[in-house]
Amino acid sequence: MFKIAIDARSVTEIKTGVGNYILNLINGLKEVDKENKFIIYTEKTRHFLKKISVVSKVFRILFYFYDNFIFPFVLLLDRIDIYHCPAFILPLINFKYKKVITIADLGFYAYGNDFSKKWHSRHLKFMLPMSIKKADKIIAISESTRRQIIEIFNVPEGKVKTIYLGVSEKYRILEDKAKIGYLLDKYRIKQPFILFVGNLDPRKNLLRLISAFHNVKSKINNLQLVIIGNRGELFQEDILKEVNKGDIVLTGYLKEDDVVCLYNAAAVFVFPSLYEGFGLPILEAMACGCPVVTSDVFSMPEVAGDAAILINPESIDEISSAIIRIIEDDKFRENLIQKGFKRAKKFNWKKTASETLAVYDSLNSI
């Protein structure tokens, strides 16, 4: 039996990519692991973590800026065997317990200030190589990210394991049409509409999506573009100028149940990102029966398979043509929806947890 520590300090009330990964991983581990003891570390006592019975102990860590010098001793005093850091930056002080990190993407490393604030990018670039060296095992959430880790940091292939994310069972076809109708009325959304879900950072390529939307709208009347997500730290004000022109709805952050409703109602989900480490919204849309257009770069083709239209994210014409084809060709649209259902079923959090548990078990031999 191992005593395994999972760093859940990235979990907040507003679900982020890393926070969502941590919560679903812990829930999955609860299902597949009945032997090991887990300690979950948080900055605050989170009510949604209390509901997870696998958590045997929750610590309140208040000294965020002292993580590098205090937190390692907390782990040492708790006599842990394995420390799993899903946010991939390990403390500077290094003790002998085994270390696992999950790397979601390397956008900040490959693209620098275009993908995160200058100071944050510098901090990550300084800390990440040390974390990779200290880690006993590295989990990459896509083969694309795995290859980048190996090539950029010259890491032995056996040290890095690809473990895909899963799709929550919340993402499904909804029978409650009244709830969907209520949400559409609330945000003044009219069907048909194009949907985007994700943080509103430059890498999400929203300005090109908006340009493509205007192209499509010149051929298909009464069409809207609905954008769900928080304004990112590098939010482009030009997006607001476009929203003010009409027919574009910017909802801000929505609860998961509301996002599911809009996936169900959308004519097409477009995810033209310039870079992703995985691209979970692709699968979430598919699970809700929404046909998908996404980029043909990095992890996105790997996630989408043959169940989406893949486009060059720098080509406004390709984005436009893909949207028009899905909206106008009913037979093609239905075929894509059915492929999407099958594709989404291949990704589940129980499988993610089982493969992560296998990584923990493999540390016995190191």
Secondary structure, 3 states (H helix, E strand, C coil): CCEEEEECCCCCCCCCHHHHHHHHHHHHHHHHCCCCEEEEEECCCCHHHHCCCCEEEEEECCCHHHCCCCHHHHHHHCCCCEEEECCCCCCCCCCCCEEEEEECCCHHHHHHHHCCCHHHHHHHHHHHHHHHHHCCEEEECCHHHHHHHHHHHCCCHHHEEECCCCCCCCCCCCCCHHHHHHHHHHCCCCCCEEEEECCCCHHHCHHHHHHHHHHHHCCCCCCEEEEECCCCCCCCCHHHHHHCCCCEEEEECCCHHHHHHHHHHCCEEEECCCCCCCCHHHHHHHHCCCCEEEECCCCHHHHHCCCCEEECCCCHHHHHHHHHHHHHCHHHHHHHHHHHHHHHCCCCHHHHHHHHHHHHHHHHHC
